[in-house]
Amino acid sequence: IDLDTIDVSNLNRQFLFQKKHVGKSKAQVAKESALQFCPSANITAYHDSIMNPEYNVEFFRKFMLVMNALDNRAARNHVNRMCLAADIPLIESGTAGYLGQVTVIKKGMTECYECQPKPAQKTFPGCTIRNTPSEPIHCIVWAKYLFNQLFGEEDADQEVSPDTADPEAAWNPEETAARATASEKDGDIKRVSTKEWARSTGYDPAKLFNKLFKDDIMYLLTMDKLWKKRKAPTPLDWQQLENSASGLKDQQVLGVWGYCQLFQHSVETLRSQLQEKGEGAELVWDKDDPPAMDFVTAAANLRMHIFSMNMKSRFDVKSMAGNIIPAIATTNAVIAGLIVLEGLKILSGELESCRTIFLNKCPNLRKKLLVPCILDPPSANCYVCASKPEVTVKLNVHKTTVVSLQDRILKERFGMVAPDVQIEDGKGTILISSEEGETEANNNKLVSDFGIRNGSRLQADDFLQDYTLLINVLHTEDLERDVEFEVVGEAPDKAPPPQTNQEEVNSITNGNKDSAQPSTSSQAPSEDDDIMIVDSDEEEGAPSSSAAATSGTKRKHSDVETGETSAKRPRTDQSAADDDDDIIALD
C-alpha cells in the first residue's frame, strides 16, 4: 500500500523502478517488477493511503504480519495502533544515511512504536511565519508558501500576508476577533487570492516587491503591540534600492540589492514558465529547479534582512528548504534483507527469537556493523499499548478552542485519525464527533464554554484505530510563549528554539523527506542526526535501549526509524562539512 508515485530521485536506490516508470504508482510498478523474477507470487497493489478508513482492523487481521517501510510519524503511529488492535506482529524499519534498524512489535510482548516519547515535530505558528519571524527557517518557510501562493497550488493554510488576527497584537480576545473581521476588508491586506492580485499586475517584479517587502511590512508596523519587546522590521523600497545601489560599497546593502535583482529575474522566469503552460497552469516548487530555488532564496533573504537576521547563502537555503536527505542504496538493501529475516522468524512461530537489529555506520569495538538486541518489553506508561491508556494534558481552558483540541492535541500529538470526544460530566456531553457536520458548530468555541475546567476528564475514541484515550485536563495560565499545551511528564509542545541548524531542519528516514508522504496525506517535518552507534559488550543479553550508544549516550531503538533523537538525550554535534562525502542529496 503506497500513495506515492515514482520520482527520478528514487531510481538510484529503489531498484524495482526504472526511468520509464517515473510518474507511475510505486505500489503497482513494484508489484509488476517483483512478478518478473517471481511469477508465482501473489501480490495485490494498492495505490492508496494507509490512513483510508477502508483499511480497518478487520483488513489488518487478514494478514499474518505487517512490514513497515514508512517515512513519517503519522503513518507509523497509525499502523502501530492498527496492528495492536488487530494483534498482528509488526516489523518496523527505517534508514538514515548509513544507519538503519529493524525491530519487531507484538502486542503484550514488546514495546510498541509509541512506547518511547519522541520530540515534537517542528511546526511553526502561522502568526510567527506571517508576522514575527525570528529565525531564518521562518523566512524560508514563508518564501516557500509565497511561491505556491503566486505560482503553484494555493493553500489557505499557507497565507503570507500579515495576520491581523494575531492574538499577540491584541490585548483582549474581543480585539482579536475585531481584527479578524476587519482583515476581510483591509485594502491590500484583505484575504484575497495572492495569485489573482499578482496576475492583475502582470507579475510585475517591482510591484510584487513593494507589496511584499514594503506595504505588508508597513502594515505590520501598525500592529505596534507586536514590537513592544522585539525589534521592529525595516521596510524595503524598490526604487530607493535601485537608485542607491550603484554608489554604495556596504557589502550588506549590495547584498540586498543583489537579492532584489535575483527576485526580479526569478519572477520574470517563473512568469514565462506559467505563460508557456497556458491558462490555469500551476508550477510545483522543486529545489533542483533553478528559477524556483532562486525565488525562494531571494524572497527568504530579503525577509531575513527586513527582520534583522543574518542572510543565508543559496546553498544553506536550499538545504533548509529542500530537506536534503542522505539516501544510500546499500543501507536500504541491508535493512530490507533484515526485514525479511525477521519476517521468516515470525512465520516460523519463533517470535521469541526476534531481535531489534541496528546497522552502524562504522564497525564497533567488536568489529561488527550489525548489532542485534533483545526486544524491550511494553512500557507500563505508554498511552497507546497500556491496558487503560491515560494522559494528563496541561492547557489554558480559556484559550484552547475545540478545533485546536481536535487538530493539535488529538490528531497531531496523539495520532488519532477521526476522534470522537465525550466529556465525563455525568451527562455524556459530545464535544467532538467524527460524523461530518454533527459538532462543527463547536469548533471555534473555547473548551471552557462546555464546562471543561481544571480536573475535567475527556474520553477520546478513534473507532478506526479501535483506540480509546482518557485525557485529564490540567488548567494553567503559565504556559510559555508559543506553547499551546503540554503533556505532563514530557517536554513542552512548543516552537523550536532560536538556534536552528542544518540537522534540525532535515529529515532522514528511509531515504525520503517526511513531506513526501508515500502512504498518508498528512505532513510532518522532522530532524536528522549523523550518529555512530556502538553496541555494549553483551548485545544478545542487553535490551535495545542499552545496546546502542553514541559517544557513551544511550539511544532507544525508535530513534533511527524516525530520523529523530530522543528528547531525553543530548544531540551529537558534528560539522556538516565533515559529512559532505557521505551524503547523496535527493528529493
C-alpha positions in Angstrom: 0.0 0.0 0.0 1.6 3.2 -1.1 0.1 6.6 -2.2 3.4 7.8 -3.7 4.4 7.9 -7.3 7.9 7.3 -8.7 10.3 10.3 -8.9 13.6 10.4 -10.8 15.4 10.8 -7.5 14.1 7.3 -6.4 15.9 5.5 -9.2 19.4 5.3 -7.6 18.2 3.3 -4.6 14.7 1.8 -5.3 15.7 -0.9 -7.7 12.3 -2.1 -8.7 11.8 1.2 -10.6 13.3 2.3 -13.9 13.3 5.6 -15.8 10.3 4.6 -17.9 8.3 4.2 -14.6 8.6 7.9 -13.5 5.3 9.3 -12.5 3.6 5.9 -12.1 2.3 4.3 -8.9 5.1 2.9 -6.7 2.9 0.1 -5.5 1.8 -1.0 -8.9 5.2 -0.9 -10.5 6.8 -2.7 -7.5 4.3 -5.5 -8.0 4.9 -5.8 -11.7 8.7 -5.7 -11.2 8.6 -8.4 -8.5 6.4 -10.7 -10.6 9.0 -10.6 -13.3 11.5 -12.5 -11.2 8.9 -14.4 -9.1 5.9 -15.1 -11.3 4.3 -17.4 -8.7 4.0 -14.6 -6.1 0.5 -13.4 -5.2 0.8 -9.7 -4.8 -2.0 -7.1 -4.5 -1.0 -3.5 -5.1 -2.9 -0.6 -3.6 -2.2 2.9 -4.8 -3.8 4.5 -1.7 -3.2 6.0 1.7 -2.9 3.6 4.6 -5.0 6.1 6.6 -8.0 5.4 4.4 -10.9 4.0 6.6 -11.2 1.1 4.2 -8.1 -0.3 5.8 -9.7 -1.0 9.2 -8.9 -3.5 11.9 -10.6 -6.3 10.0 -8.4 -5.6 7.0 -5.3 -5.9 9.1 -6.5 -9.2 10.7 -6.3 -10.8 7.2 -2.5 -10.9 7.5 0.0 -12.9 9.5 2.3 -10.0 9.8 2.8 -6.4 8.6 6.1 -4.9 7.3 6.5 -1.1 7.6 8.8 1.0 5.5 7.2 4.4 6.1 8.9 7.8 6.3 6.6 9.8 8.5 5.4 9.6 12.1 1.7 10.0 11.5 1.6 6.9 9.3 3.9 4.9 11.7 1.7 5.8 14.6 -1.4 4.7 12.7 -0.1 1.4 11.5 1.3 0.7 15.0 -2.2 1.1 16.5 -3.9 -0.9 13.8 -1.5 -3.8 14.4 -2.0 -3.6 18.2 -5.8 -3.5 17.7 -5.7 -6.5 15.3 -3.0 -8.3 17.4 -0.8 -8.8 14.4 3.0 -8.7 14.6 4.5 -5.6 13.0 8.1 -5.3 11.6 9.1 -1.7 11.9 12.1 -0.4 10.0 14.0 2.7 9.0 17.2 4.0 7.4 19.1 7.3 7.9 22.1 7.5 5.6 24.5 4.8 6.7 22.3 4.0 9.8 19.4 1.6 9.8 17.4 -0.6 12.1 14.7 -3.2 12.2 12.5 -4.2 15.2 9.5 -6.3 15.8 6.4 -5.1 17.6 4.0 -7.6 19.2 1.1 -6.7 21.5 1.8 -7.6 25.1 5.3 -8.8 24.3 7.3 -5.9 23.1 7.4 -2.1 23.2 5.1 -0.6 20.6 6.3 2.2 18.3 4.9 4.9 20.7 6.2 3.5 24.0 9.1 5.8 23.9 8.2 9.6 23.7 9.6 11.4 20.7 10.4 15.1 20.4 7.6 17.2 19.0 7.9 17.6 15.3 8.9 21.1 14.2 5.9 23.2 13.2 5.6 27.0 13.4 2.5 29.0 14.3 1.1 30.8 11.3 1.3 34.2 13.1 5.1 33.6 13.6 5.6 32.9 9.9 3.5 35.8 8.8 4.1 38.5 11.4 7.1 37.9 13.7 9.8 35.6 12.2 12.8 35.3 14.5 14.8 32.6 12.7 15.9 32.1 9.1 13.8 29.0 8.8 10.7 31.1 9.4 11.6 33.2 6.4 12.4 30.2 4.3 9.0 28.6 5.1 7.3 32.0 4.3 9.2 32.1 0.9 8.1 28.6 0.0 4.5 29.5 0.9 4.8 32.6 -1.3 6.0 30.5 -4.2 2.8 28.4 -4.0 0.6 31.5 -3.5 2.0 33.1 -6.6 2.8 30.3 -9.0 1.6 27.0 -7.5 -1.5 25.5 -5.9 -2.9 27.9 -3.4 -3.4 26.7 0.2 -5.4 28.8 2.7 -3.2 27.4 5.5 -0.1 28.9 3.7 -1.2 32.6 3.7 1.7 35.1 3.6 0.1 38.4 4.2 0.1 39.9 7.7 -2.1 38.0 10.1 -4.3 40.7 11.5 -5.9 38.2 13.9 -2.6 37.5 15.7 -3.6 37.2 19.4 -0.4 38.8 20.4 -1.3 42.0 18.5 -4.4 42.5 20.8 -4.8 43.0 24.5 -8.0 41.0 24.7 -10.0 38.4 22.8 -12.6 40.9 21.7 -9.9 43.0 19.9 -8.5 39.9 18.3 -12.0 39.0 16.9 -12.5 42.5 15.7 -9.2 42.5 13.9 -10.0 39.1 12.3 -13.3 40.6 11.0 -11.7 43.8 9.8 -9.0 41.9 7.9 -11.6 40.8 5.4 -11.9 44.5 4.4 -8.4 45.9 4.7 -7.2 47.1 1.3 -4.1 45.2 0.1 -4.1 43.1 3.3 -7.6 41.6 2.8 -7.8 37.9 2.3 -8.0 37.8 -1.5 -6.1 35.5 -3.8 -2.5 36.5 -3.9 -2.2 34.8 -7.3 -5.2 36.8 -8.7 -3.6 40.0 -7.5 -0.2 39.1 -9.0 -1.9 38.3 -12.3 -3.6 41.7 -12.3 -0.2 43.3 -12.2 1.2 41.1 -14.9 3.6 39.6 -12.3 5.4 42.9 -12.2 8.6 42.3 -10.1 8.7 45.8 -8.7 5.0 45.9 -7.7 5.3 42.4 -6.1 8.4 43.5 -4.3 6.8 46.7 -2.9 3.7 44.8 -1.9 5.6 42.0 -0.1 8.6 43.9 1.4 7.3 47.4 1.8 3.5 47.7 2.1 2.9 44.5 4.1 5.8 45.4 6.4 4.5 48.9 6.9 1.1 47.4 7.8 2.9 45.1 10.3 4.4 48.2 11.9 0.9 49.5 12.6 0.3 46.4 14.8 2.5 48.2 17.4 1.9 45.7 20.2 4.0 43.2 18.3 7.0 45.4 18.6 6.9 46.2 22.4 9.5 43.6 23.2 11.2 42.8 19.8 13.0 44.8 17.2 10.6 46.2 14.6 11.1 45.2 10.9 12.5 47.7 8.4 10.6 48.0 5.1 12.4 47.9 1.8 11.6 50.1 -1.2 12.4 49.0 -4.7 13.0 52.5 -6.1 15.3 53.6 -3.3 17.4 50.5 -3.5 17.7 50.8 -7.3 18.7 54.4 -7.1 21.3 53.9 -4.3 22.8 50.5 -5.1 25.4 51.6 -7.7 27.1 54.1 -5.5 27.2 52.1 -2.2 30.1 50.0 -1.0 28.3 48.5 2.0 28.5 44.8 1.4 25.2 44.1 3.2 23.3 46.7 1.2 24.9 45.5 -2.0 23.8 42.0 -1.0 20.3 43.2 -0.5 20.2 44.8 -4.0 21.7 41.6 -5.4 18.8 39.7 -3.9 16.4 42.3 -5.3 17.8 41.6 -8.8 17.6 37.8 -8.2 14.0 38.3 -7.1 13.2 40.2 -10.3 14.9 37.7 -12.6 13.3 34.7 -11.0 9.8 36.2 -11.1 10.2 37.0 -14.8 11.4 33.5 -15.5 8.6 31.8 -13.5 6.1 34.1 -15.1 7.3 32.9 -18.5 7.0 29.3 -17.4 3.4 29.9 -16.3 2.5 31.5 -19.6 4.1 28.6 -21.6 1.9 26.1 -19.6 -1.3 28.0 -20.5 -4.3 29.3 -18.7 -4.9 27.8 -15.2 -1.5 26.2 -15.1 0.4 25.8 -11.8 4.1 25.3 -11.0 5.4 22.9 -8.5 8.3 24.0 -6.3 11.4 21.9 -6.7 14.7 22.7 -5.0 16.5 21.4 -8.2 14.7 23.9 -10.4 17.0 26.9 -10.6 14.3 29.7 -11.0 12.2 28.2 -8.2 15.2 28.0 -5.9 16.3 31.5 -6.9 12.9 32.8 -6.0 12.8 31.2 -2.5 16.5 32.2 -1.9 15.8 35.9 -2.8 12.5 36.2 -1.0 13.7 34.5 2.1 16.9 36.6 2.4 15.0 39.9 1.8 12.7 39.0 4.6 15.6 38.0 6.8 17.2 41.4 6.2 13.9 43.2 7.0 13.7 41.4 10.3 17.4 42.0 11.2 18.7 38.4 10.7 21.9 37.4 9.0 21.2 36.3 5.5 21.9 32.8 4.2 23.7 31.5 1.2 21.8 29.9 -1.6 23.3 26.5 -0.5 22.1 27.0 3.1 18.6 28.0 1.9 18.5 25.0 -0.5 19.5 22.7 2.3 16.8 24.0 4.7 14.1 24.5 2.2 14.6 21.2 0.3 15.1 18.9 3.2 18.2 17.4 1.7 18.3 13.8 2.7 21.1 11.3 2.7 19.8 8.2 0.9 22.1 5.2 0.4 21.0 2.2 -1.7 23.1 -0.3 0.2 21.7 0.7 3.6 18.1 0.2 2.2 19.1 -3.1 0.8 20.6 -4.4 4.0 17.6 -3.3 6.0 15.2 -4.8 3.5 17.0 -8.1 3.9 16.8 -7.9 7.7 13.1 -7.2 7.5 12.7 -10.5 5.5 14.8 -12.4 8.0 12.7 -11.2 11.0 9.5 -12.0 8.9 10.7 -15.6 8.4 11.1 -16.0 12.2 7.5 -14.8 12.8 6.1 -17.1 10.1 8.0 -20.0 11.6 6.4 -19.3 15.0 9.7 -18.1 16.5 8.7 -14.7 17.9 10.9 -15.2 20.9 14.0 -15.2 18.7 13.1 -11.9 17.0 15.5 -9.0 17.7 16.0 -5.3 17.2 18.9 -5.0 14.8 21.0 -1.9 14.3 23.0 -1.2 11.2 26.0 1.0 12.2 27.9 3.5 10.1 31.3 2.1 11.3 32.3 -1.2 12.8 32.0 -1.2 16.6 34.7 -2.2 19.1 33.9 -5.8 18.3 34.2 -5.1 14.5 30.5 -5.5 13.8 28.3 -3.4 11.6 25.1 -5.3 12.6 24.2 -5.3 16.3 21.2 -7.5 17.4 19.5 -6.6 20.7 16.8 -8.2 22.8 13.4 -6.7 22.3 12.3 -4.3 25.1 9.0 -5.2 27.0 6.0 -2.8 26.8 6.1 0.4 28.7 3.6 0.5 31.6 3.1 4.2 31.0 2.6 4.0 27.2 -0.6 6.0 26.3 -1.1 3.6 23.3 -0.5 0.0 24.3 -1.2 0.2 28.1 -4.3 -1.7 29.3 -6.1 1.6 30.0 -4.3 4.5 28.2 -4.5 7.7 30.1 -2.7 11.0 29.9 -2.7 14.4 31.6 -2.6 17.5 29.4 -1.8 20.9 30.7 -3.6 23.8 28.8 -5.4 27.0 29.3 -9.1 26.2 29.0 -9.9 29.9 28.4 -7.7 30.0 25.3 -7.9 26.5 23.8 -10.6 26.0 21.2 -12.4 22.8 20.4 -10.8 22.7 16.9 -7.4 23.1 18.5 -8.1 20.2 20.9 -9.1 18.1 17.9 -6.4 19.0 15.4 -3.3 20.0 17.5 -3.8 17.7 20.5 -5.7 14.6 19.4 -4.7 14.3 15.8 -1.2 15.8 15.7 0.1 15.0 19.2 -1.8 11.7 19.9 -2.0 10.5 16.3 -5.8 9.9 16.1 -7.4 9.9 12.6 -11.0 10.6 13.3 -11.5 11.2 17.1 -14.8 11.4 19.0 -14.7 13.1 22.3 -17.1 12.8 25.2 -16.9 14.9 28.4 -17.1 12.8 31.5 -19.6 15.1 33.2 -22.3 12.7 34.1 -24.3 13.7 31.1 -22.1 12.3 28.4 -21.8 15.6 26.5 -20.4 15.0 23.0 -17.7 17.6 22.4 -16.3 16.3 19.1 -17.9 13.9 16.6 -16.2 12.2 13.7 -19.5 12.3 11.8 -19.4 15.2 9.4 -21.5 18.2 10.4 -22.5 16.9 13.9 -20.3 19.1 16.0 -18.8 21.6 13.6 -20.6 24.4 15.4 -18.4 23.7 18.4 -15.1 24.2 16.5 -14.4 27.8 17.3 -15.8 27.8 20.8 -13.5 27.6 23.8 -13.4 24.3 25.7 -14.3 26.3 28.9 -17.7 27.1 27.2 -18.6 23.4 27.7 -17.7 23.4 31.4 -14.3 21.9 30.9 -12.0 23.2 33.7 -9.2 22.0 35.9 -9.7 18.3 36.7 -12.1 17.6 33.9 -11.8 14.3 32.1 -12.4 13.6 28.5 -12.8 10.3 26.7 -11.4 10.3 23.2 -12.2 7.4 20.9 -10.9 6.6 17.4 -13.1 3.8 16.1 -10.9 3.2 13.0 -7.9 2.5 15.2 -10.0 0.8 17.9 -8.3 3.1 20.4 -9.6 4.9 23.5 -7.6 7.5 25.4 -8.6 9.1 28.7 -7.5 12.7 29.0 -7.2 14.5 32.3 -7.3 18.3 31.9 -4.9 20.4 34.0 -5.7 24.1 33.6 -2.9 26.6 33.7 -2.3 30.2 32.7 1.5 29.9 32.9 2.4 28.2 29.6 5.4 29.7 27.8 5.1 31.7 24.6 4.1 29.7 21.6 3.2 26.7 23.8 -0.4 25.6 23.3 -0.3 22.7 25.7 2.0 20.3 27.5 1.7 16.6 28.1 2.6 16.2 31.7 5.9 14.3 32.1 7.1 15.3 28.6 8.8 18.3 27.1 6.6 21.3 26.2 4.9 21.2 22.8 6.3 24.5 21.6 8.0 26.0 18.6 11.7 25.1 18.2 14.4 27.2 19.9 16.1 30.1 18.0 19.2 28.1 17.3 18.3 26.3 14.1 21.0 24.4 12.2 21.0 22.1 9.2 20.4 18.9 11.2 17.3 20.4 12.9 15.7 21.1 9.6 16.4 18.0 7.6 14.6 14.7 7.8 16.3 11.4 7.1 14.1 8.4 7.2 14.1 5.7 4.6 16.0 8.0 2.3 12.9 10.2 1.8 11.8 13.5 3.2 8.9 13.5 5.6 6.9 15.7 3.3 7.0 13.1 0.6 4.3 11.2 2.4 4.1 7.9 0.4 1.3 6.5 2.5 -0.6 9.3 4.0 -1.7 12.8 3.2 -0.7 14.4 6.4 2.5 16.3 6.7 5.2 16.4 9.3 8.8 17.7 9.2 11.4 16.2 11.4 15.2 16.2 12.0 18.2 14.1 11.4 21.5 13.1 13.0 24.6 11.5 11.8 25.4 9.1 14.6 27.8 6.3 15.1 26.2 3.6 17.2 28.4 1.5 19.4 27.0 -1.6 21.0 27.5 -2.8 24.6 29.6 -5.8 25.5 26.6 -8.1 25.7 24.5 -7.5 22.5 22.3 -10.5 22.8 21.9 -10.2 26.5 21.1 -6.5 26.5 17.8 -4.8 25.6 17.8 -2.4 22.7 17.6 0.6 25.0 21.1 0.0 26.2 22.8 -1.7 23.3 23.1 1.4 21.1 25.1 4.4 22.2 26.6 7.5 20.8 29.8 8.5 22.5 28.5 6.9 25.6 25.0 8.3 25.3 22.2 5.7 25.2 19.8 5.7 22.3 16.4 4.0 22.0 15.6 1.8 19.0 12.9 4.3 18.0 15.4 7.0 17.1 16.7 5.9 13.7 13.4 4.8 12.4 12.0 8.3 12.8 15.2 10.1 11.9 15.0 11.8 15.3 16.8 11.8 18.6 15.1 11.3 21.9 14.4 14.4 23.8 16.0 12.7 26.9 19.4 12.7 25.3 21.8 15.4 24.1 22.4 15.7 20.4 25.7 14.7 18.9 27.2 17.7 17.2 29.0 17.1 14.0 30.0 19.5 11.4 28.1 19.2 8.2 31.4 19.7 6.4 32.7 16.5 7.8 29.9 14.6 6.2 29.8 16.0 2.7 31.3 12.9 1.2 28.7 10.7 3.0 25.6 12.4 1.7 23.6 11.9 -1.5 21.2 14.9 -1.9 17.9 13.7 -3.1 14.3 14.8 -3.1 
